[in-house]
């Protein structure tokens, strides 16, 4: 399992964090450890979860990955 902190652009409230958490939680093989305004801590299986899946989930929530 890989642990990673991602930075997310466009979030400004707890509602934003909940929307991101909801979308990330839909990804099989990924565990959302924490979501705060501007970032999320994740633990995932690198075989099952690609950076592209994470990016798409964040975008589906209406935000963008930083960097």
N, C-alpha and C positions, 0 to 999 in steps of 0.2 A: 504494500500500500504506500502511496505517495501522499504527503501532506504538503499543501500549497496555500499561500495567501495570494488572492488576486485583488487587484485594484479596479474599482468600477467607477466610471464617470457618469455624472448626471443624477446621482442619488442625493436627496436632500432631507429625507425624513424617514421615520420608522415604517411608514406605509411602503416606501420604496424598497426598504430592506426586506419586508415581508414578501413583496412581489418577486424579488430576485430569489429569495429562499424557496418560494413555491415552485418556480421554474427549474431551479437547480435540483430540487428534490425529486423531480421527475426522471432524472438520469439514472438508469440502473448502474450499480457499481460505484456510485458517488455518495458520500456522506457529507452533509453540510454541518460543519462543526459550529460555525458562528457567522452571522451576517450583521454588519454594522454599516452605517451610512458611509459609503465610499470603499468598502472592502468586504471580502468574504474569506473565511478559512475553510478549506475543503480537504477531505481525505478520499482518495479514490484509487482504483485499480487501473494502472496505466494501459493494460491490455484492453479493458472494456471501455475506458473513458479517454477520449482524445481532447486536446485543447479546442478543437473545432466544435465539439459537442458543448463544451463549457461556454464558448463564445456565443453560440447560437441560443443557448438557454438565457444568457444575460440579455442578448438582443431581443429575444421574445418577451422579456419582462419590460423592455423599453429603454434599456441602458446600453452602455458600451464598455468593453474592457479597456483599461488604460494600458497603453504600450503594446 
